[in-house]
Amino acid sequence: DGGITQSPKYLFRKEGQNVTLSCEQNLNHDAMYWYRQDPGQGLRLIYYSQIVNDFQKGDIAEGYSVSREKKESFPLTVTSAQKNPTAFYLCASSTRIFKNIQYFGAGTRLSVL
Amino acid sequence: RKEVEQDPGPFNVPEGATVAFNCTYSNSASQSFFWYRQDCRKEPKLLMSVYSSGNEDGRFTAQLNRASQYISLLIRDSKLSDSATYLCVVNNPGTYKYIFGTGTRLKVLA
């Protein structure tokens, strides 16, 4: 089955700890994205990548880092500099064709201990 | 002004009712438009793309009004299972960046 896999589904972070959220896609999509969603809020873009070894900051990149070493993988690290990390994190991907429809993974719910 | 704006609702409607949502966008150059559905604590899922000529998929109809810069979603014969948050999404030309509205919450009541 083609799709986007995010892991883990739930993650707990201690104060001062960096944590990494995994996102893997087998859709052969060029572009990948990370969003954050807070309760009752819309999706806010953290980082996006249009191609391997290239990525751009979104609207709320502070306290986060990413890498894009492989086309199918786009991990997100939530660093200790992110003071309010509790949120629902969604990874997505899209292709240049088919009107750029964006597909989402099932998300990771991050909480602070 | 927000780039994409939606009425947050909730819209509480009885089963079988027809309900319509609008979404306004600020960039007149926007070219790709979508409606996504998001269930509580789940990921957004594509409901339908919105084409210039309008499009229909079963009980769902999407329309684009470029002159007034809004898109709409009409749901006919509402089902209990239609209860969800509906997200409006806009993608501007020459960019991979998607702009999400905050969503309109629909509750269909028995």
Interface residues (C-beta under 8 A of the other chain):
Chain A: A31 Y33 Y35 Q41 G42 L43 L45 Y48 Q50 G58 F88 L90 S94 K99 N100 I101 Q102 Y103 F104 G105 A106 G107 R109
Chain B: S32 F34 R41 K42 E43 P44 K45 L46 S49 L87 V89 N91 Y96 K97 Y98 F100 G101 T102 G103
